[in-house]
Amino acid sequence: MLGLIGKKVGMTQVFDAQGRLTPVTVIKIEGNVVVTERTEDKNGYEAAVLGTGDKKKSTITKPYAGQFKEVCEPKQHVIEFRDYEKEVNVGEVLGVDIFKDISFVDVTGTSKGKGYAGGMKRHGFSGGRATHGSKFHRDIGGTAMSSTPARTFKGHRMAGHMGNERTTVQNLKVVRVDEEMQVLMVKGAIPGPAQSVVIVKKAIKK
């Protein structure tokens, strides 16, 4: 799996040679350092561990700093990529150029948190009639059965915390790869607010 850690900058639009407008999300890829490697002999599987973004020295503990020893400064975000398709060495810095021959990517991030929401907004329930005298308008309706089992089953769709979930958008077309600015532009929207951390991977379905 080929991938990098990036930061969502925001959305803009680009025009092609024919003047067609394409809405794009700009993802900044700041130097991804190969912190360590997982091997079949030692760990039972193969993976590359990448880190990005310098961490404040005042927040670093000795055990956390130990994994970066003799490789780089402690990083804020550390993510493991299993079965990395590119040959990498510990200490190597990876950039956006690894996506220059890739047409589609999957982007994973944490969606925007939207607080507490009712069943209609959160799950798209239709509710009851809007007419006068109904007394059933924006309710979610019945949630359980009668005396048997006399309880609500786990996982029932009800009101609750909306958003703030790990989300993946698949098969986003790569519109532009800017190696000078270390920026990747993909067609369409990706999860999360601006400046949030995202994981960009080579699309698994295309």
N, C-alpha and C positions, 0 to 999 in steps of 0.2 A: 504494500500500500504506500503510494507516494503522497506525501502531504507536508504542510508547513503550518506554523502558528502565525496568525495575522491579527490586524486590528482594523475594525470597520471605521472608515473615515466618514462616509456618508454617501449620498446619492447625487448623481448629476446626469448629464446626457451628452452623447457624442453623435457626430454625423459621419456617415460613410461617403465614399466617392460619388455616389448617386444622390446625396443629399437626404438620405433616409435617417430619421432620428431613432436612436436606441437609448432607452433608459438604462443606466448602469450603476452598480454599487462599486465604490472604490475601496480596495482592501490594501492596507499598507503592510508590507512584509519586512519587519525589522530583523536584522541578522539572527537567524536561527542557528544556535551553536549545538553541535552534537556533544551532549554531556557524557553519555556512556552508551554502551551497546549491550544488549541481551543476547546471549548465545545459546545454542542448543545444548552444548555440553554443560554449561554452568547453570542455566535457568530453565532449560526444557523447551525453550522457544526462541525465535529470533525477532529482535526488535531494535529500533533506534530511539533513544531518548533525546528529545530536543528541548532546548530552553531559550527563552527570549525575554527581553526587558530587564534592565538592571533593578535589583532589589535594594531598598534602603538598608544601609549597614546597621542601623539602630534596631532593625526588626529581625536580624538574622541570628539564629541559634547555632551553636557549634555542630550539632547533628545534621542540621539542614545544610550548612556550609560544607560539610564533609564530602558530599556527593560531587561538588564542583572543584575539589582539591586538584591543583596543578592543571586544570583544564581551562577555566574561565572564572570571571567574577560571578557570585551567586545570582541566579536569574529569578525573576518574579513568577514566570509561568513555565512549568515543566510538564511536557506531555509525551507519552510513549506511543510510537507508531509501530505496529506489528508488521512483520514481513516487509520491511522497507525495500522498495524495488531498486533503489540507487545504492551503489557501493559508497559507503561513507566511512570516515575515520574519526575517532574521538578528537574533539577540538576543532574540527572543520566547521566553517561557517557557510550555511546554505542560504541562497537568495531566491528571488522570484523567478530567476532564469530557468529553474527546473520545470516551470510550467509553459515554456515557450513552444513546445511541440505538442501540448495537450489542448484539446478543443473543448472539453466539458469537465466541470468540477462539481463536487458536492461540498456544501458549506455547512458546518455545524456551529451553533452558538446558543446562547441563552436568550429566549424571547423576552420582550418587554413585559415587566410586571404591571398588572392592571388592577391590583387590589382585590377586594372582596366583591364578587358579582353574583347576581341571582341566576336561577336556572335558565331563564329565557335568553339572557345575554351570553352566559357562559357556554351553553350547549345548543342554543338555537331552538328551544322549545317554542311552540306556537301559542301556548297559553289558552285561555278560554275566549268566549265571545266578548266583543267590546260593547255589546248592547246594554241598555239600561235594565237593571234588575237582575243581571246575571250573577253577580257576587263572585264570579270566578274569572279574573282577568289575566293577571301576571303570575299566577300560581303555577307550581310544577305538577300539581295533581297528586294522586296517591303514590306513596312510596313503599308500601308493604302490603302483605296479604292479611287475612283475618286471623283467627285464633291459631291457625297453623300456617307458617311458623311463628307468627306473632312478633316478628322483628323485621328490620330492613337489612337486606343482604349487603355485604361489603361491595364497594365499587359502584353503587347506585349513583346515577348522575343527579347531583343536587347543587345547591348554591355553595360557593367556596372560593378559594384563592384562584384567580385567573391569571394566566401568563407565568412568566419567570420559570419556564421549563426548558430543558435541553431539547433543541429542535434542529432538524437537518433538512435543508432544501437541496434536492438532487437535480442533477443534469442541467446546471447553469452554464450557459455558453460563455467561453472566454472571449471577450471582445478585444482586449488589448493587454499586452505585457510590457511594462515600462521598466527596463532594467536599470536605467539611470536613476529614476526616482524610487525604485524598489516598490512599484505599485502594480496591483493586478485589478483589472476592470472586468466585472462579470455582468451579464445581462440580467436585469430583474433585481428583486429585493432579497435580502438575507436577514436572518433573525437578529434581534438585539438592537439596542440604541447605538448611537455614534460613540466611538472610542471603546466599544466593548471588544473583548477578545473572541476571535473565531478560529476554527480549524478548517483549513482548506485542503481537500483531498482530491485526487484523481477520481473521476466518476466511476462507480463500480458497475453501472448498467449501460454505459456507452463506451 
